[in-house]
Amino acid sequence: MVAQSVGGGLKLSLRDISVAFRARGGGEITAIDRLSLDVADREIVSIVGPSGCGKSTLLRLIAGLVPPTTGEIRLDGHVVALPGADRGMVFQSYTLFPWLTVQGNVEFGPRIRGRDAAYCREVAARFIQMVGLAGFEHAYPKELSGGMMQRVAIARALANDPEVLLMDEPFGALDAQTRVFMQELLLDIWQKTPKTILFVTHDIDEALFLGDRVYVMTARPGRFRDEVQLDLPRPRTLDITMSPGFVEAKRRVLHIIREEAEKTMGLETGLSGQGGYRRDGGAG
């Protein structure tokens, strides 16, 4: 299945991507199998699927942190081979430098790219303001809440002015109230900055609320089983989650994920007694 882009011009293209890892007990495990995807400029694409299906691996491929075993990734027509400032990544864990202040963390990317101090200060101030942390410039990560730390992480990623923002369960560790706030904040930032976003999540409501399209992955090896095109108006408010279109899309995605999760549990149960691979990648 080739996932098609919508809207603006083509920004990101993956063709026949496969990833295989060496298992600790010998042999290989295929994490992603012949996956293709086109993403348009300024599109938000959400990716959901059962645990272990390769969602995070897919983002790490695009980030240049993991090389594909086969296939090709292109951003703005250029082959992706290594990490670069044109891709910003936000992880689930709070990956801030604890010895730097909020301002120091946000300035970090431009500074290591050789930008002058005045530019770094201006960029940091702009994105700190955008994520609602003005007044906390001189605070250290240990002095911030979880939601505030993730806002710093988003500001730090944006400070490099990436073409694509890759988000791997960025709100997964937050309480429900903070999570909703962060979702609305992300959409507000997206409205103000011309970014393309790939968003991995286990939360189906989150995927539907944020995305222009939602892709549902199969159990390992990860492939795209379904594409859900969301004809929901923007800008979005939480009221959209009660609309008939949202509810129907949620029912469709839930049904598929349940089927794929059952396959995953059946596969692991079946292999555990046959010398197959355990969940941890070792030999059973």
N, C-alpha and C positions, 0 to 999 in steps of 0.2 A: 504493500500500500504506500503510495506517494502522497504525503500530506501536502495539500496545496495552500499557498498563501492567498490572502485576500487584501483588498484595500490598495495601499501604495505600492511602489516598486519593490522588487525583490531585495531583501537585506541579507538574509542568511539561507544557505542551501546545504543540506546534507544528502549525500547520495550513497546508497547501498552500504551504510555503516554497520560493521560488525566489530564486536570486541570479545576476545577470549582471554581468560586468565588461567595461569597455571595453578592447578589444585595442589594443596600441600601433600596429598596422598598420591600424587601422580595424575597424569592426564590433564584435560582442559575443561573448564566450565565456560560456556558461551553466555555472556551477560546480555549482549544486544545482538540481534540477528537481522542483517540486511534492512536496516531502517533508513528511510528517506523522508525528508521534511523540507518544505519551503516556508519561510517566514517573511512577511512583508515589513517594510519600513513602518515604524511606530505601532506595530501590532503587539498585543499582549496575548501570548499563547500559554495556556495552563496545561500541565501534564500531570495526570494521576494514574494510579495503578496499584496493584498489590505489592506488599513489602517484598523487596528483593528483585523487582522486575527490571531494574537498570535505570530508574529515573535520575538518580544522582550521578550515575556514571555518564549519562547523556550530557548533563551540564558540564561535567569535568572534561569531556571530550571537546565541547565547544570552547571551553576556557583554555584549552591547550595543555591541561594538566595530565591528561591520559591520551596516548596515541591510539587511533583506531587500528584494529588488526587488518581490516580491509575497508575500502571506501574513501570518500573525500568530503571535507568540510570547507565551504567557502563563505567568507564574509565580505560583502561588497565586491564580489568577484575574485578575491584573493584567497589562496589556499591557507587554511589555519593549520599551523604546525607546532607553534609554541605559544605560551602565554603572552598577552599583549595588553596595552592600555586601552585598546579599542573594545575590550570585553571586561566588564566589572562584575565581580561575583560577591554575593552576600550569602553567608552560610547560616545554618540554624544556630550554631554556637556563637557566642559573642567573641569574635576574633579581633578584638581591639588590642593595641599595645598598652599594657597596664602602666608603663612608665611615662606615657604621653598623655597630655590633657586632651579634652575634646578637640580643641583647635589643632593641637599637634597631630592627632590621629587623622583629622580631615585634610590637613596640609601635607601629609606624608607622601602621597602619590605624586602630586606636582613637584614637591621638593626633590625626590629622587630622579625625576625626569629633567631636573636642571632649571626649573622655572625660578624666577627671582622672588625675593621675599615679599615684595609688595603684591605681586600676582597671587602668591600662595595665600596671603592674608585676605585678599579680596574674594578669592574663590571660597575659602573656608567660611568667611562671614556670610556669603550668599547662601550656601547650602545649609549651614547651621541655622540660619533664619528660616529657610524653607522647611526644615524638619521640626521647627518649633522649639529649638534649644538655645535661642538667644538668651544670654545671661549665664549660661553654663560653659562658656568657652574655656574657662580655666579649671573646670572640674576634672577629676581623674575617673576612669571607669569604675573603680570600687565605690565611688560616691553616687553612682547612678543606678536607677532601677533597670530591670531587664528590657522594658520597652524603650527606655531612653538610650540604652546601649545599642539596640538595634537601629534606632534612628541615627545614631552616630555612624554605624556601619554603612547605612544607606548613603548618608552624606559623604562618607569617605569614598565609596564606590563612584558616586556621581562627580566628585571633584576631579577625577581623571577624564571626565567628559567622554565616557565610553559610547560606542555605537549601540552596543547590546548590553542589557543588564540581566545577569543570570542569578536567579534567586532560588536557593535550595532550602525549602522548608523554613524560611526566615522568621516566621511567626509561630512556629510549632511549640516553642517552650513558653509562650506567653499565656497569661490567663485570658479567659474568653472576652472580657470587656476591653482589655488592652489590644487584643488581637483584632477586634472589629475596628478600633481606632486606627491601628496600623494599616489595615486594608484601605480605609478611607483616605489616609494620608498618602499611601502609595498611589492611589488613583489621582489625587490632587497633584502630586509631583509629576506624574505622567502627563497630565493635562498641560503642565507648565514647561516640560522638557521634552524634546523630540527623541525619545528613547524607544527602542524595541525591547520588549521584556519577555523572557522565558521564565515561567514560574512553576516550580515543582512543589506539590503539596499532597498530603493525605486527606485534606479537608475538602470534601466535594463542594460544599457551599462556597468556600473561599475560591476554589477554582472557577466556579461559575460566575461568582460576583465580579471577579477581576477580569476574566478572559474575554477576548473576541472569539476564540475557539478553545475547546478543551479536547485534548487527545487522551484516550484511555489505552494504557499499555497492557499487554498480555503478561501472564506469568512467565518467568524465565524460561527460555531466552526472550528478552523484551522485544516486542514488535508493536506497532500501532494496530489495535483491533478496531477502534472506532474514532470518528471525528464528530464532535458536536459543535455545530455552528450556532453561535448565540446572537440572535437578532434582538438584543435588549438595548434600549436607548442609553446613551451617555449624555451628560454625566449621570452616574448611578448613585442611588441612595439605598439604604437597607430595605425600603419598601419594595424594591424590585424582587427581593427573595420570596415574596408572597404572590408574585404574578403567576398566571397559569403557565407561561412559557418557561419560567425558571423551575417551577415544580415539575413539569414534564421532563425537562432536561435532567434534573436531579434524579428522577425515577429511572431514566434510561441509563445514566452513568452508574448508579447504585447497583442495578441489575447486572451490568457487565462486570463490575469489580467483584461482586459476590461470586459470580461464576469463576472468575480468574483466581480469586483467593482459594476457592475450593479445589481448583486444579493444583495450586501450589501445595496445599496441605496434603492432598492425595499423592502428589509426586514425591514429597519428602517422606511420607509414611511408607510408600511403596519401596523406595530405595533404601530406607534405613535397615531393612532386613535382608538386603540383597548385595551388601558390600558396596553400595552406591555412595553418593556424596551426601554428607550432612549439611545442615544450614551453614555451618562455619567454614565449609569448603574442604574439609578433611575427608578421608575415606572412612566409610561406615563399616 
